[in-house]
Amino acid sequence: MNPRTKAYLVHGSLFLLTLITTTLAGAEWMYGRLFIPFGDAPTLGWSEFWSGMQFSVPFLAILTVHEFGHYFTAKANQVRVTLPYYIPLWFGLGQSIGTLGAFIRIQDYIRSRRKYFDIGIAGPLAGFVLAVIVLWYGFTHLPPADYIFSIHPEYQQYGFSYGEYVYQKLPPGGAIALGDNLLFWFFKNVVADPSRLPHPYEMIHYPYLMAGYLALFFTSLNLIPIGQLDGGHILYGLIGRERFQWVAPALFILFAFYAGLGFFKPADFAIGNDTVFYNQLLSLGLYILFLYFSLNRISENRITGMLIALAVVAAQFLFSWLRPEWEGYSGFLLFVFILGRFLGVYHPETEPESPLNSNRQILGWLALLVFILCFSPKPFIFSE
């Protein structure tokens, strides 16, 4: 078997596996049940599996358009690149989205600021356009309001006022809402028929809404203007190396500050019980260590890295003392760690080039506007 045929088989097999795993995950979100038996809970079957394609097909279509936006732009710039590698992920033990995404592998060392910009911007803009189409379709083709009773027949006894009763009986985290971003808010409040709009905790059962929302969520993560993320390539192309080397770490520190804001508050240590107090103090020490490992690659000096981590914690405490109701989103802390330890905050150096032309600059700032439209301060909200 020649190498090209073998490569096609690998890419095709990973795509088919990811189609299966995202279909399984989509059906589990739609019906609120699992395929693998767990206790006495009812399981899903083949009919539900095929229904799951209402999630997997649009979601993978957006992901594929994103990756091929990178692929074809790289080819147009004469940069050697692989076809997308899809990453299936489904354990059957709890709800997932069935994939860790996809990536293409660039096989050439890129020395051009313009090429980085072109390749970086093509994927998120292409995927964003399809995500908007999917959301528009989802919000303009909502099923009747009583559709939710086919998912939760136990809600029917409360009628359409079920939201006032059912969530009080759930354990903490028993329901998940999709946090608004500007675009999702617009579709909910302007485009959708309000008589068909489900309760926020039930939108996860609507496959097109779920697929479109997740696409916006991952688009926003990709467009964070830091390091070698697509947003990093775009901002680097717009402002050049010298400015980027200052702006990117500042944005990364701000992102880490927001993610952990409210994670610890001064009131957490106003405790009379010594055991609880020392446990809190230990937890704070572990959190500072976590921030240190996330932030220490900003500088080659380890002491500087620790000082940055301590400054972030001090600022978080100060803001929590002044405005205790202000909270960030601790779910972003994992991404802070991945950025700081693996993806990197800085951008690879390129050869000196003239600034981007006006058309590319317009596209670049448009992409950063797309980031603002897609970014949700609290992407997933769990019931209390």
Order of alpha helices (4+ residues) and beta strands (2+ residues): alpha-alpha-alpha-beta-beta-alpha-alpha-beta-alpha-alpha-alpha-alpha-alpha-alpha-alpha-beta
